[in-house]
């Protein structure tokens, strides 16, 4: 069994990209890891986006046991959506389990870990931490000591992307990579540890923005811009090498990503289609009537964001304007505030896949559909109807599959799951339901991003106990944590949906399960963001393109 484990997260990185760059000799550290260890595609969650994916990774469980289905959740008794945080998570993370077993842990920059909880070691939260937060690290005095060693630690980058100033953007990404690497090395050296994890989140941000350099749709390549991308990944490879050297040869290493990335074509706004088909009905008042007319004329939140991008105002909006701006805009644009819920059957909120929620009596505050027979009838009606969602310009069908929630989710938070999940017919299309009626057309070309998520990420593992030069056909994101526990000789909680990858070990042994499973939490609560912090998080998500 292994004594120490190092997990390095690369948000949004697909395995084929790493293999391609490694084969070209650009990533010697990762190339060596792949030759001497185990390589596998890594299936993400449903949906394959960062908030549910990282939550499922850290717990080894599906979203019905983590209570995290997307970046946002519906506040009970309302149709208002609030950002998820660690208080919402309904299962213990691996660092909680290890801390209870007196193992020393260090965790840096994992998304959806704010607010931090005490651990047996050190902890710095990651993506979805509010800008002004003071409680994003543990123990309380650690940040003063870390700042003294490396300079001011920060979670978020200081530049947003623009084609005209991509050099400034990449300079900021390199600076953040240096800072994160130095912080990780400093905490590695400060004391003994059994489990160390750090996440590089900028990989996701970069690939979202510059995928058209990697896979140009028109066949034309800008070599200078491609080299900017490769330079960053070579820098990342060097950083990984430094962490491996400090960790030592006897440490089990896992380099993994929460999902993959690929070309993006269209964004599909399901609520627009539901409104057009009468599944969503609007209030009958003059103000809503005017907003609906303006919406039909193109006065939408999405068009305002496109205008801000064209005027290079994205950074100004993100860093300098009050974060309540978008909340005010929703009062001006057609939104869920204008829905007559008593006459509406279904709505969508969520991203990447198309999650649909029946407006169910007893669950939704103004539910219109009775549980039981009517619920099943309406759900079946919707499932059949959505197969007719088409691109209004080409006539192309946009939905490839409709998934019923019971086919993918099982657990105590099952009732929070979407009733239906739409999968795109073309994986270059992405569903957007977090912006209410963000666009007045069902399908339109994606803006801001050229790359979007794919369901398969990557996993590379190496240790003296693991086989060499082994490539698996696939593994699941939720398998990583049980595999780490197994490798450390610790029992696996039976409520984990993931399974240890015993086939990768040279001398596999029987999996031991916990006799009393305390990894499920019965007290998952609403998030602790203040209203101002919630608006800030939502604005940042929108600026990154996550909310449409």
N, C-alpha and C positions, 0 to 999 in steps of 0.2 A: 504494500500500500504506500501511497505517497504522503509525504509530510507537509509539503507546501504546494499551493495551487495559485497560479497567476492567470487571470482571465483578462483579455484585452478586447474591448468592444469597438468595432468599426461600424458606426451607424450607417445603414443603407448600402453597404458594399456587396455587390454580387460576385460570386466565385469566378465566373468566366472572365471578368475584367482583371482580377488578380492573377489568374492563370496566364492571361495574355501578356500582361506587363512582366510577369516573372519569366516567361519564355523568352522575352526580349532582353533579359538580363538587367531589367530596371529595379527588381525587388529581390536582391540576393538573400536577405534575411528570411523573407517569407518563402522564397524558393527552397531554401535549405530546410525550413520547417516542414514544407510539404513533402520533400523527398525523404525526410527522416521520420515522419510521423503519419498521421491519419488525416485525410482530406474528405470532406463531404459537402454537398449542397445541404442547406438547412431550411426546412419548411417553417414558415412563420405562422402567425395566428390568423384568425378570421375576425376582423379585417387585418391585413398586413400593413399596419401603420405603427408608429413608434410607441405610443402610450400603451395600447394593449399588448404589443409584442414584448417590450421590456418588462412589463408587469408579469406576463406569463413566463418569460425567461427566468426571472428572479425567484419565482415560486414553483416552477415546474408544473403549472396548472393552466387549464383553459379559462377564458374570461368569466365563465359562470362561477368560478371559484375565486377569481381575483376581484370581481366587481368592476373591472376596468374594460370597457368595450370600445372606447374612443377617447379623444382628447377631452370631450365634454360629456356631461351627463345631465339628464333632466331633473331639476330640483323637484322634489316631491310636492304635489299639490299645485304645480304650475306648468306652464309651457316655456319656462325659462331654462336656459342651458348654461351650466357653470363648469369651469375647468376641473378635471380630476386632480387629486394629489395623493400623497402616501396614506393619508387618513382614510381614504376611500378603499384602499386595498384590503381585501377580505381574507388574505392568507399571508403567512410569514414568508419573508424573503430568506434566501440562503444565509445572509449575514446574521439574521436574527437567530436562525437555527444553530449556526456555528457558535455564535456568542453564548447561547444557552449551554453549549457543550464545552465552554471555556477555551474555545479557539480564538486566537487573535485575528481580527479582520481589519482591512483598510479598504475603503470604497470611495472612489472618486468619479464624479460627473455622470453617474447613471441617471438617465431621464426618469421622471415621475417618482423621485425619492424625497421631494420636499413636501412638508417639513421633515427634517431628519429626526430619527428616533435614536436614543442611546444604544450604543453597541459596545462590545468588548474590543475597543480599538479606536479607529479614527474614521470619520465619515464627512464627505463633502457632497452635497446634492448637485443635480445637473439640470438639464432642460426642464422648463416649467417652474423654475424658481423665480419669484418676483425680483425685479431689479433692486429694490431697496431692502430686501430681506436681511436680517441679522442672525436668523436662526437656521442657516443653511449648512451648518457644520457642527461637528461634535468631536472632541470635547470643547467646551466653551472658549478655552484659551488658545486652541490650536492655530487659529487663523493669524493671530498676531505673530506667532513664532514662524509660521510658514511665509507670511509677507516679508518678514525680516530676512529670510533666506533667499527668496526668489523675486521679490518685488510684489506689487499689488496683484493678488489673485483675482481673476474674474471669470465668470461662467460664459458670458456671451461675447461674440465678436464685436469689433468696433466699426465694422464697415458692412454695408449691404451691397449686393451685386448690381453692377450695370455694365453693359457691353462697352460703353465708352471709357470706363475706368476699371476694367477688370484687373489691371496690374495692382491698383490700390487694394482691391478686394483680396487678391491672392497674397499680397504682402501682409495683410491683417490675418489671414488664415495661417500663414507661416509663423507669425508672431504668437498666435494663440496656441499653435502646436508646440512651439518651444516652451511656452509657459506651462502648458499642461504636462509636458514631458518632465520638465524640471520639478514641478510639484510632485509628480509621481515618484521620481527618483529620490527626492528629499524625504518623502514619507516612507519609502522603502528602507532608507538607510537609518531612519530615526529609532527603530526598535524592531523587536522580533514580530513576525507575523506568520500566520498559517494560511490565510486566504487574502489575496490582493486582487482588486479589480479596478480598472480604469477604462473609461470610454472616451473615444475621440468622436465627437458629434459632428464636426465640420465636414467629415466625409460625405454625410447625407446632404448637407447644404450645398456643397460644391457640385455633387453629381446631379442634384435637382437642376441646378442652373446651367451646367455646361455639358449635358449629355449630348447635345447636338455636335459638339466637337468630337466626341468619341464615336458616335454613330450618325453621321450627317445624312439627313433624309435625301438631300439632292446629290449626294455623291461627291460633293466638293469639300475638301478639307483645308482648314487653316492651320498649317503646321506650327506656327508660332503659338497659337492658342492651345493646341494639343500638348505642346511641350510644357506650357504653364500647368496643365493638369497633371502631367507625368512628373514634373518637378515636385509638386506637392506630395504625390504618392511615394516618390523616392525619399523625400524628407520624412514621411511617415514611417517608411520601412527602416530608416536609420534610427528613428525614435524607438520603434519596437525592438531593434537590436540592442539599444542601451538598456531597456527594461529587462530583456532576457539575460544580458550579461550580469546585471545587478542581482537578478533573482537566483542565478546559479543553475548549473546543469541538472541538479537533482529535482528541480521544481517542475511540476506538471504545468504545461502551458496550453491554454485554449485561446485562439484568436477567432472571434466569431462576429457575425452581424445579425441584426434583428430582422432584416428583410433585404431584398435585393433592389435593383433599379433597372429601368429600361426606357425606351422612347415613349413619349406621350403624344397623343394626337388631339383628342377632344375631351372637354368636360361635359358631363351629363348632369343636368339639374332635374332631379326626379320630382321635386315639389312643383316645378313648372308644369310638368306633364300631368301630375295629379290635379292641379288646378284646372288645366285645360279640359280634362276628362270629367270634372265634377266630383271627384273623390274628396277634394278640399273645396269648401264653400267660404265665401267672404261675408263679412258683416254688411248689413244694409244701412249704411249711414253716409252722409255727404263726404266726410273726410276720407273714408276708405274708397269711395267711388272715385274721388279725384286721384288718390294714390294709384289706384288700379289703371286709370287712364294714362297717367304718367309712366307707369310700369310698361304698358303696352307700347309707349312711344320710345322706350329705351332708357328711361330714368331709373337705373338699377344700381345697386351697390357695386356689382362687378364692373360696370362701365366706369364708375367713379374711380375704382382702383386702377383700371387700365389707363385712365387719363393721368392719374398720379404717377404711374410708372413712366408714361411718355414724357412727363414734365420733370422726371428725376426727383420726385418728391417723396419716394418711399422711405428714405432714411430720415427725412425731416418729420414725416408722420410718425415713424417708429420711435425716434429718440427725443423729439422736441415738442410735439403737440400732445395735449392731454389725452390720456388713454380712454377717456369717456367719449371721444369723438365719434367712434363707430356706433356706440349706443345711441347717440343723438341722431346719427344718420338713419338708423333703423326706424326711428320715429317718423322720418321724412319719406323713406321708401316703403314700398309694400313689404310687409313682414308678417310673422305669426301674430303680431298684435292685431292684425286686421282679419284674422280667421274667425269665422263663426263655428266654433268647435261643436256646438250642439247639432250641426248639420254636416259635419265632416267625418269621414270614415277612416282615413289613414293619412300619415305624414311621414316624412323622412328627415332624419338628422344623422350625420355620420359622413365618413369620407373613405375614398378608395373603392370599397364595394358599396352597394346601394342598400343601406338598411331601411326597412319599412316597419313602422309601428302602427298597429291597429289602434284607433281611438277607443280604447276599451273602458267600459263602465267599471268603476271600482279601482282602476289602475291610473288612468288619466283623469285629471280633475274635472273635465267636462266631457267624459266619455259618451259616445253615441251608440256604441255597439255592445250588445249584451254578451256576457261570457257564455261559453258552451256552444250550442248549435249555431247561433247567429255568427259568433266569432269564427268558427270553422268555415261557415259558408262564405263570409266576407273575405277571409284569408284566401280561400280557394279562388274566389272571383278575381281578387287582385293578382294572385299568382298567374292566372291565365291572361289577364288583361295586359300586364306589363311586358309580355312577350311581343306586344305590338308597338312598343316604343321605338320610334324610327328617327333617323336624321332627317330633318325637314328639308334639307337641300338635296340629299342623295337618295333618300328613300331606303337607306340601309337599316336593317334591324340592328339595334344596339345592345339588347340583352341576350346573353348566351345561355344563362341558367338561372333558375330561381331555387334558392335553398331554404328549407324550413328550419327554424331555429333548433328544434329538437334533434336535428341530424348533426349538429356541430357543437352544441353546448350542453353541459350537464353540471349541475352544482347548485349550491344554496342561493346563488344570485341569478338563477335562470330567468326569473320574472323580469329582470332588467334588460334581458336580451331583446334584440329586434325580432319581430315575428316572422319576417321574411328578409332574405338577403339576396340582392341582385348581383350577378357576376356579368361583366361586360363580355360581349361576343368577341371583341377585339381587345387584347390586353393593353393596347395603347390608349384605351379610353378609360377615364376615371370618373367616378360618381362624386358629386358634391351636394351634400345636404345640410351642411353646417351654416349656411348663409341664408336660411329661409327661402326666399325667392330671389336668389342672387342674380339671376339672369331671366330675361323674358323669352328666351328660346331654350328648347330642351337640350340641344347639342350645339356647341360652338367650339372653335379652336382654343386650345389651352393657351393662356398667356403667362408670362413670367417664367414658367418652367419649361424645360425641354426634356426632362427626365422625371419619371414617377415610379412609384414602388412596384416591385414584383414580389411574388410570394416566397421565392427562394433566396435566402441569404447564403452565408458561408460558414464553415467550421474547419479549423485546422488545429489538431492536437498533437502534442509531443511530450513524452517523458520516458525515462528508462523502462517503465512498466508497460508502455504502449508499443504496439507493433509498428514497424517501419514500412514506408512506401505502400500504405494501404489506402485505397479509395473506396468509400461507400457509395452506393447508389443514391441514398438520401438518409437524412436523420431529421428529427424535429427539434425546433427551438426549445421545447419543454423537456427534451432529453438531456440537456447540458447540465443542469443542476443535479438531477439524480445521479448522473455520471460522475460529477465531482464528489458527491457524498460517498458513492461507492468506492471511488479511487482512494479516498481518505480513510476507508475502513469504517465508515459511519452508517447507521441504519437509514433507510429511505422512508419518509412518511407515506403510508399507503394511499393517502388522498392525492398524491401527486399523479398527474396523468401521464407525465413523461416517464420513460424507462431508462435505466442505465445501459449504456452502449457496451455491454460486457464483451462483445465480439472484437473490440479493438484492443483488448488487453492480452498480453502474452500468456499470462496464467490466470484465466478467469476463475472466479469462485462464486459461490451461491450468493444471491442478493439477500441481504437482511433487511427486514422491514420493522419499523417502529411498532411496538406492541400497543402503545397508547399515543394516538396521533393528535398532537396539539397544534398542528401547523395551520389549521383553519381557524379564522378569527370570527367570532360571533358579533363583534362590536365595531365592524366597519361603519364609519360615520360620514356625514357630509363633509366636504372639503373645508379647510380652515382659511381659505383665501378671504380677505376682506373684499368688499365690492370693488374698491379701487384696484386691488391686486388682480382680481378676476378680470376686470376690464383690460388691464395691462397685458395679462397673459393672452387673452383673446385677440388683442390687437397684434401682439407679436406673432401668434399663430396665423393670423390673417396676412400679415406682412410676409411671412414665409410661404404663403400660398396654401396653407392647410385649411382655411375656412372658405375659400372661394373668392 
